[in-house]
Amino acid sequence: MATADEQIRVSDTVKRELDRRRRDGESYNDVLQRMLEDDRDLLAGFGRWSDEQAERVREAREKSKQKSKERMRRLADNG
């Protein structure tokens, strides 16, 4: 991590928001830089899930697919 070249003052509200958006290991400079980069990309952050969220969705999707296959087999056997 680089040392600070400049200091800026921010309100308590802005500091709390930066803290909220701060990821593990990020400096305030990292947070601000990411936010400024994201600001240029309209889809930045869209659809991002944590690994845990993504895994839960994958598992739920797989269960749903299995239920659907079983239901189709039952319908085919009874038809």
C-alpha positions as CSV (number, residue, x, y, z in Angstrom):
1,M,0.0,0.0,0.0
2,A,1.3,3.5,-0.9
3,T,1.6,6.2,1.7
4,A,-0.9,9.1,1.5
5,D,0.2,12.0,-0.7
6,E,-2.7,14.2,0.3
7,Q,-5.3,14.4,3.1
8,I,-8.9,15.3,2.5
9,R,-11.7,16.0,5.0
10,V,-15.0,14.2,4.8
11,S,-18.1,14.5,7.0
12,D,-19.0,11.7,9.5
13,T,-21.8,10.7,7.1
14,V,-19.3,10.2,4.2
15,K,-16.8,8.3,6.4
16,R,-19.6,6.0,7.6
17,E,-20.6,5.3,4.0
18,L,-16.9,4.6,3.0
19,D,-16.6,2.3,6.0
20,R,-19.8,0.5,4.9
21,R,-18.5,0.0,1.3
22,R,-15.0,-0.9,2.4
23,R,-13.9,-4.5,1.7
24,D,-11.5,-6.6,3.7
25,G,-8.0,-5.2,3.3
26,E,-9.0,-2.1,1.4
27,S,-7.7,1.3,2.2
28,Y,-9.9,4.4,1.9
29,N,-8.1,5.2,-1.2
30,D,-8.9,1.8,-2.7
31,V,-12.6,2.3,-1.8
32,L,-12.7,5.7,-3.4
33,Q,-10.8,4.5,-6.5
34,R,-13.2,1.6,-6.9
35,M,-16.2,3.8,-6.5
36,L,-14.9,6.3,-9.1
37,E,-14.2,3.5,-11.6
38,D,-17.6,1.9,-10.9
39,D,-19.2,5.3,-11.6
40,R,-18.0,5.1,-15.2
41,D,-19.5,1.7,-15.7
42,L,-23.2,1.7,-15.6
43,L,-23.4,-2.1,-15.0
44,A,-20.6,-2.2,-12.3
45,G,-21.7,-4.1,-9.3
46,F,-24.8,-5.4,-11.1
47,G,-25.3,-9.1,-10.4
48,R,-22.4,-9.5,-8.0
49,W,-23.0,-12.1,-5.3
50,S,-20.8,-13.4,-2.6
51,D,-19.5,-16.9,-3.1
52,E,-21.9,-18.1,-0.4
53,Q,-24.9,-16.4,-2.2
54,A,-23.9,-17.8,-5.5
55,E,-23.5,-21.3,-4.1
56,R,-27.0,-21.2,-2.5
57,V,-28.5,-20.1,-5.8
58,R,-26.7,-22.9,-7.6
59,E,-27.9,-25.5,-5.1
60,A,-31.5,-24.2,-5.2
61,R,-31.4,-24.3,-9.0
62,E,-30.1,-27.8,-9.1
63,K,-32.8,-29.0,-6.6
64,S,-35.5,-27.3,-8.8
65,K,-34.2,-29.0,-11.9
66,Q,-34.2,-32.4,-10.2
67,K,-37.8,-31.8,-9.0
68,S,-38.9,-30.9,-12.5
69,K,-37.2,-34.0,-14.0
70,E,-38.9,-36.2,-11.4
71,R,-42.3,-34.6,-12.1
72,M,-41.9,-35.1,-15.8
73,R,-41.0,-38.8,-15.3
74,R,-44.1,-39.3,-13.2
75,L,-46.3,-37.6,-15.8
76,A,-44.7,-39.7,-18.5
77,D,-45.2,-42.9,-16.5
78,N,-48.9,-42.1,-15.8
79,G,-49.7,-40.9,-19.3
